[in-house]
């Protein structure tokens, strides 16, 4: 039997069909219920028990997208998406990623596709200027940027590098990492995966930001107990409420005691394209590594997590292993970056393309305009909530996340969240703090406009019982 | 200033342009030199020093693909690609990935897009049957499959799970992992990242397969020295020469001493669609985890690494952390899989779509036909090399990798490799063993046909000096 492959023209024909399908999806997504209504097992029940023996026609597959897949999709690209954080999937980003798939190169060495490495270094250096990060973080300086899969991978990597650097000083069983108690679960998970057994959730102030004195007290207590403070994570924009840890104060304490200082700005990093938000990350010269996700608020589709180190040497020292089949003249010249030494996996996609497409298609001004629109919408919603006696805000609104609760307590708050999510028009995230249940409204979907936030407010107003 | 976004119809128009660009690229890639000829820094020198402030027209970006990017690409999709292993980027896979980008969902919980989780479980179960893996590895049994980013991630994950399981038994400083000395560098890297300090490269036989007795002797020596044997990796198809470790014998020893047994079939796993290759993985019922890369030989574009565990409980126990913003009714019902608990990152792409597109577009018979064609081409080349007095094979050819050297020694072999790669028509990987330099010819690119291997042979014949 022969191998029944597609010609380039088959790809052209079916590619146009898929582009049309996506264009139609983007045009109609607003009419679909945001949250999928299927029950567990419902999607699988529509699929045959075994893979087909014979090739199927492409039209059959395309038809199944509508029949099987779309009913099981919760629409992250819906303009009524107010859950979690947004995930970027702008049209230029989708096309940049398509080019990456089409070229199908794996840039683990500079030599295996020089453009993949050089474009990545270049756009990461562009971002240093765009976000006003320290100039030394450019690949032309002592540091450098690299695209990771996710912020979880980046935070884990920071711990591994720090642990590797200290491996002759102390056993891992005594190592400790610190973050505010409001930090993302990836801190605890990254520490666990890296084998670091002690994670200290540090106390927060009234705005849910880390209390530097509490951090230092924890470090001192661990030192006195014979443990080894390894690393601290400052979060700029926590997942729960976008609280902002004091990067400079944390950095000073970290320097004093020799800890690796990692900044998690996964969501809020994008805001730094606007000068008016940069005071929130004051103190970056006291930081060893930094991550933000263009795949959240910067219009870039998953996965694209931007990670910088102030000094690339300990990173490469921890990650580099050179088997004979990867030796090559370019690497040995010392003139090139081999990104395989900058993360855990060997293989890597040409992800810089989509970031390049986004930065050029919107321009810095376009991204700033989007960020400012979302922030303005969030402040408008926060004002309305604040002036209604039924609600109270849970935390300040420095960016575009609004957190609030019903003053009648957890039950009213939980029921309101459930009601909103059952509407089909919006999706919010119910969450809780020690002080009780609350509702997260994250405004950051590319197509979210005033009318969508207006619809959300209308639903809140209708569904919420009196105070 | 307003946010200058694309309409769905802008996406449609530019999407058609990009599909056409890729179709043209696929049609002409054979005429391009396989290996990029740029010098370090040449690509970056063509890029502006700062990101644009204003949005640029899409046509300008598209033009730069040809001007800036293509000259810096080493063409993994060229039919003369005989380097490393192949990377799949079949037309259906590119389109499946495009749909994933278009939907832009993040399936870390079942609830965040049920179709993403259920299709992934389903196609991973399909693969259990297609590759004749143990039935208990299905998600409907005690085990289960999940798509990871890369085999390196999967091997690292196996070590982390094994280490977590043993965390109360022994300090990590005493833990040891084992593999054949021919195993991939991801074993050493995975151990290092997981903080496991001892890696034992076990002796190999004349066919470069692990010697079980040597493995057991190493385990016993470590036990006697007070260390803790943690895990062993059996490779089915090593990167150097596609050597095959004896999975059953290794598994029996692993069971006897309580080690986690991980199988790395990153490249060769695809061959198991054909019954005639399955004897090479005899003993899978003695395996705890298994990885193969559809993104290598199974026509699926990077990244798509298929990972199974025989028992999902220790995996989930090691990986699960539940913050308040991720709680939801479906997870609490226990009826669904939440794949965030099956790997290090939280976020995840809807990668099952491309695998589904591939399996349906080619059918099992189509994939078998491709594998058999590549294997037949490899055996034909091996026969020619073997019957020419200038050459000798370095290792057997169980799959589609041919390894050979010039009998005149390292210099003749190295110069032959350099000459082949300078031709522009083919790309091979120079490598070496203790016995000296050799050349890897990996036949597995989707479009490679007899005439491309014929051209490679013609070049070898022309460029090689007499014996």
Contacts between the chains, C-beta under 8 A, distances in Angstrom:
chain1	res1	chain2	res2	distance
A	1	B	365	6.2
A	1	B	368	7.9
A	1	B	369	4.9
A	2	B	369	6.2
A	3	B	362	8.0
A	3	B	366	6.1
A	3	B	369	4.3
A	3	B	370	4.5
A	3	B	373	5.8
A	4	B	362	7.0
A	4	B	366	5.3
A	4	B	369	7.6
A	5	B	90	7.5
A	5	B	370	8.0
A	5	B	446	6.6
A	5	B	447	7.3
A	6	B	90	7.3
A	6	B	91	4.2
A	6	B	92	6.9
A	6	B	361	7.6
A	8	B	23	4.5
A	8	B	24	7.3
A	8	B	26	4.3
A	8	B	27	4.1
A	8	B	91	8.0
A	9	B	23	6.7
A	10	B	91	6.5
A	11	B	19	7.4
A	11	B	22	6.9
A	11	B	23	5.1
A	11	B	26	6.3
A	11	B	91	3.9
A	11	B	94	7.3
A	11	B	95	7.7
A	12	B	19	6.1
A	12	B	20	6.2
A	12	B	23	3.8
A	14	B	91	7.1
A	14	B	92	7.8
A	14	B	95	6.0
A	15	B	19	3.4
A	15	B	22	7.1
A	15	B	23	6.7
A	15	B	91	7.8
A	15	B	94	7.8
A	15	B	95	6.2
A	15	B	98	7.7
A	16	B	16	5.6
A	16	B	19	5.8
A	18	B	19	8.0
A	18	B	95	4.8
A	18	B	98	5.5
A	18	B	99	6.2
A	18	B	102	7.9
A	19	B	11	7.4
A	19	B	12	6.1
A	19	B	15	3.4
A	19	B	16	5.8
A	19	B	18	8.0
A	19	B	19	5.9
A	19	B	98	7.7
A	20	B	12	6.3
A	21	B	99	7.4
A	21	B	102	7.7
A	22	B	11	6.9
A	22	B	15	7.1
A	22	B	98	7.1
A	22	B	99	7.0
A	22	B	102	3.5
A	23	B	8	4.5
A	23	B	9	6.7
A	23	B	11	5.1
A	23	B	12	3.8
A	23	B	15	6.8
A	24	B	8	7.3
A	25	B	102	6.2
A	25	B	103	7.3
A	26	B	8	4.3
A	26	B	11	6.3
A	26	B	102	7.4
A	27	B	8	4.0
A	36	B	113	6.7
A	36	B	114	5.3
A	36	B	115	7.2
A	38	B	114	5.1
A	38	B	115	7.7
A	40	B	110	7.0
A	40	B	114	7.4
A	40	B	330	6.4
A	40	B	333	7.2
A	40	B	335	4.3
A	40	B	336	4.9
A	41	B	118	7.5
A	41	B	335	7.5
A	42	B	114	7.4
A	42	B	118	7.9
A	43	B	114	5.8
A	43	B	115	5.0
A	43	B	118	3.9
A	43	B	119	6.6
A	43	B	122	7.9
A	44	B	118	4.7
A	44	B	121	6.9
A	44	B	122	5.2
A	47	B	119	7.4
A	47	B	122	5.1
A	50	B	126	6.4
A	50	B	129	5.9
A	51	B	123	7.6
A	51	B	126	4.0
A	51	B	127	7.6
A	51	B	129	7.2
A	51	B	130	5.6
A	51	B	359	4.8
A	51	B	360	7.7
A	51	B	363	7.7
A	51	B	364	5.8
A	52	B	359	7.1
A	52	B	360	5.8
A	52	B	363	4.9
A	52	B	364	7.0
A	53	B	363	5.5
A	53	B	364	5.0
A	53	B	365	5.5
A	54	B	363	4.4
A	54	B	365	5.9
A	54	B	366	7.9
A	55	B	360	7.6
A	55	B	361	6.1
A	55	B	362	5.6
A	55	B	363	4.2
A	55	B	365	7.5
A	55	B	366	5.2
A	56	B	360	4.6
A	56	B	361	6.7
A	56	B	363	6.9
A	58	B	92	7.3
A	58	B	361	6.7
A	60	B	360	7.6
A	61	B	92	7.8
A	61	B	356	7.7
A	61	B	357	6.1
A	61	B	360	5.4
A	61	B	361	6.9
A	65	B	99	6.6
A	68	B	115	7.2
A	68	B	119	7.9
A	69	B	103	7.9
A	69	B	115	4.9
A	69	B	119	7.1
A	69	B	353	7.6
A	70	B	115	7.8
A	71	B	115	7.5
A	72	B	113	6.8
A	72	B	114	4.4
A	72	B	115	2.8
A	72	B	116	7.7
A	72	B	118	6.5
A	72	B	119	7.9
A	73	B	103	6.0
A	73	B	105	5.9
A	73	B	113	5.3
A	73	B	114	8.0
A	73	B	115	5.5
A	73	B	116	7.7
A	74	B	105	6.6
A	74	B	111	7.1
A	74	B	112	5.6
A	74	B	113	4.7
A	74	B	114	7.4
A	75	B	105	7.5
A	76	B	103	7.8
A	76	B	104	5.4
A	76	B	105	4.9
A	76	B	106	6.3
A	76	B	112	7.8
A	76	B	113	7.6
A	77	B	103	7.2
A	77	B	104	4.8
A	84	B	106	7.9
A	84	B	112	7.6
A	84	B	325	7.2
A	87	B	104	5.8
A	87	B	105	7.5
A	87	B	106	5.2
A	87	B	347	7.8
A	88	B	104	7.6
A	89	B	101	6.4
A	89	B	102	7.2
A	89	B	103	7.8
A	89	B	104	2.9
A	90	B	5	7.5
A	90	B	6	7.3
A	91	B	6	4.2
A	91	B	8	8.0
A	91	B	10	6.4
A	91	B	11	3.9
A	91	B	14	7.1
A	91	B	15	7.8
A	92	B	6	6.9
A	92	B	14	7.8
A	92	B	58	7.3
A	92	B	61	7.8
A	93	B	101	7.6
A	94	B	11	7.3
A	94	B	15	7.8
A	94	B	98	7.2
A	94	B	101	4.4
A	94	B	102	5.8
A	94	B	104	7.8
A	95	B	11	7.7
A	95	B	14	6.0
A	95	B	15	6.2
A	95	B	18	4.8
A	97	B	97	7.5
A	97	B	98	7.8
A	97	B	101	4.9
A	98	B	15	7.7
A	98	B	18	5.5
A	98	B	19	7.7
A	98	B	22	7.1
A	98	B	94	7.2
A	98	B	97	7.8
A	98	B	98	5.3
A	98	B	101	6.9
A	99	B	18	6.2
A	99	B	21	7.4
A	99	B	22	7.0
A	99	B	65	6.6
A	101	B	89	6.4
A	101	B	93	7.6
A	101	B	94	4.4
A	101	B	97	4.9
A	101	B	98	6.9
A	101	B	301	5.0
A	102	B	18	7.9
A	102	B	21	7.7
A	102	B	22	3.5
A	102	B	25	6.2
A	102	B	26	7.3
A	102	B	89	7.2
A	102	B	94	5.8
A	103	B	25	7.3
A	103	B	69	7.9
A	103	B	73	6.0
A	103	B	76	7.8
A	103	B	77	7.2
A	103	B	89	7.8
A	104	B	76	5.4
A	104	B	77	4.8
A	104	B	87	5.7
A	104	B	88	7.6
A	104	B	89	2.9
A	104	B	94	7.8
A	104	B	301	5.7
A	104	B	302	7.3
A	105	B	73	5.9
A	105	B	74	6.6
A	105	B	75	7.5
A	105	B	76	5.0
A	105	B	87	7.6
A	106	B	76	6.3
A	106	B	84	7.9
A	106	B	87	5.2
A	106	B	302	5.9
A	110	B	40	7.0
A	111	B	74	7.1
A	112	B	74	5.6
A	112	B	76	7.8
A	112	B	84	7.6
A	113	B	36	6.7
A	113	B	72	6.8
A	113	B	73	5.3
A	113	B	74	4.7
A	113	B	76	7.6
A	114	B	36	5.3
A	114	B	38	5.1
A	114	B	40	7.4
A	114	B	42	7.4
A	114	B	43	5.8
A	114	B	72	4.4
A	114	B	73	8.0
A	114	B	74	7.5
A	115	B	36	7.3
A	115	B	38	7.7
A	115	B	43	5.0
A	115	B	68	7.2
A	115	B	69	4.9
A	115	B	70	7.8
A	115	B	71	7.5
A	115	B	72	2.8
A	115	B	73	5.5
A	116	B	72	7.8
A	116	B	73	7.7
A	118	B	41	7.5
A	118	B	42	7.9
A	118	B	43	3.9
A	118	B	44	4.7
A	118	B	72	6.6
A	119	B	43	6.6
A	119	B	47	7.4
A	119	B	68	8.0
A	119	B	69	7.1
A	119	B	72	7.9
A	121	B	44	6.9
A	122	B	43	7.8
A	122	B	44	5.2
A	122	B	47	5.1
A	123	B	51	7.6
A	126	B	50	6.4
A	126	B	51	4.0
A	127	B	51	7.6
A	129	B	50	5.8
A	129	B	51	7.1
A	130	B	51	5.6
A	149	B	149	5.8
A	149	B	345	5.5
A	149	B	347	7.8
A	150	B	345	3.9
A	150	B	346	6.4
A	150	B	347	4.6
A	151	B	346	8.0
A	151	B	347	7.9
A	152	B	344	6.2
A	152	B	345	4.5
A	152	B	346	4.9
A	152	B	347	7.3
A	153	B	344	6.2
A	153	B	345	5.3
A	156	B	344	5.9
A	160	B	193	5.4
A	160	B	195	7.8
A	163	B	195	6.5
A	164	B	192	7.4
A	167	B	197	7.9
A	171	B	171	6.7
A	171	B	173	5.7
A	172	B	172	5.8
A	172	B	173	7.4
A	172	B	195	5.5
A	173	B	171	5.8
A	173	B	172	7.4
A	184	B	323	7.5
A	185	B	321	4.8
A	185	B	322	7.6
A	185	B	323	4.1
A	185	B	326	7.4
A	185	B	346	7.4
A	186	B	346	6.1
A	188	B	321	5.3
A	189	B	319	7.3
A	189	B	321	4.9
A	189	B	344	7.3
A	189	B	346	7.8
A	190	B	344	7.9
A	192	B	164	7.4
A	192	B	318	7.4
A	192	B	321	7.4
A	193	B	160	5.4
A	193	B	194	7.9
A	193	B	319	7.9
A	193	B	344	5.5
A	194	B	193	7.9
A	194	B	194	8.0
A	194	B	195	6.6
A	195	B	160	7.8
A	195	B	163	6.5
A	195	B	172	5.5
A	195	B	194	6.6
A	195	B	195	4.2
A	197	B	167	7.9
A	239	B	323	7.6
A	239	B	325	6.0
A	240	B	324	7.5
A	240	B	325	6.4
A	295	B	347	7.3
A	301	B	101	5.0
A	301	B	104	5.7
A	302	B	104	7.3
A	302	B	106	5.9
A	302	B	347	5.8
A	302	B	348	7.8
A	302	B	349	5.3
A	303	B	345	7.9
A	303	B	347	6.5
A	303	B	349	6.1
A	318	B	192	7.4
A	319	B	189	7.3
A	319	B	193	7.9
A	321	B	185	4.8
A	321	B	188	5.3
A	321	B	189	4.9
A	321	B	192	7.4
A	322	B	185	7.6
A	323	B	184	7.5
A	323	B	185	4.2
A	323	B	239	7.6
A	324	B	240	7.6
A	324	B	431	5.0
A	324	B	432	5.0
A	324	B	433	7.8
A	325	B	84	7.2
A	325	B	239	6.0
A	325	B	240	6.4
A	325	B	429	5.6
A	325	B	431	4.4
A	325	B	440	6.8
A	326	B	185	7.4
A	330	B	40	6.4
A	333	B	40	7.2
A	335	B	40	4.3
A	335	B	41	7.5
A	336	B	40	4.9
A	344	B	152	6.2
A	344	B	153	6.2
A	344	B	156	5.9
A	344	B	189	7.3
A	344	B	190	7.9
A	344	B	193	5.5
A	345	B	149	5.6
A	345	B	150	3.9
A	345	B	152	4.5
A	345	B	153	5.3
A	345	B	303	7.9
A	346	B	150	6.4
A	346	B	151	8.0
A	346	B	152	4.9
A	346	B	185	7.4
A	346	B	186	6.1
A	346	B	189	7.8
A	347	B	87	7.8
A	347	B	149	7.9
A	347	B	150	4.6
A	347	B	151	7.9
A	347	B	152	7.4
A	347	B	295	7.4
A	347	B	302	5.8
A	347	B	303	6.5
A	348	B	302	7.8
A	349	B	302	5.3
A	349	B	303	6.1
A	353	B	69	7.6
A	356	B	61	7.7
A	357	B	61	6.1
A	359	B	51	4.8
A	359	B	52	7.1
A	360	B	51	7.7
A	360	B	52	5.8
A	360	B	55	7.6
A	360	B	56	4.6
A	360	B	60	7.6
A	360	B	61	5.4
A	361	B	6	7.6
A	361	B	55	6.1
A	361	B	56	6.7
A	361	B	58	6.7
A	361	B	61	6.9
A	362	B	3	8.0
A	362	B	4	7.0
A	362	B	55	5.6
A	363	B	51	7.8
A	363	B	52	4.9
A	363	B	53	5.5
A	363	B	54	4.4
A	363	B	55	4.2
A	363	B	56	6.9
A	364	B	51	5.8
A	364	B	52	7.0
A	364	B	53	5.0
A	365	B	1	6.2
A	365	B	53	5.4
A	365	B	54	5.9
A	365	B	55	7.5
A	366	B	3	6.1
A	366	B	4	5.3
A	366	B	54	7.9
A	366	B	55	5.1
A	368	B	1	7.8
A	369	B	1	4.9
A	369	B	2	6.2
A	369	B	3	4.3
A	369	B	4	7.6
A	370	B	3	4.5
A	370	B	5	7.9
A	373	B	3	5.8
A	429	B	325	5.6
A	431	B	324	4.9
A	431	B	325	4.4
A	432	B	324	5.0
A	433	B	324	7.8
A	440	B	325	6.8
A	446	B	5	6.6
A	447	B	5	7.3
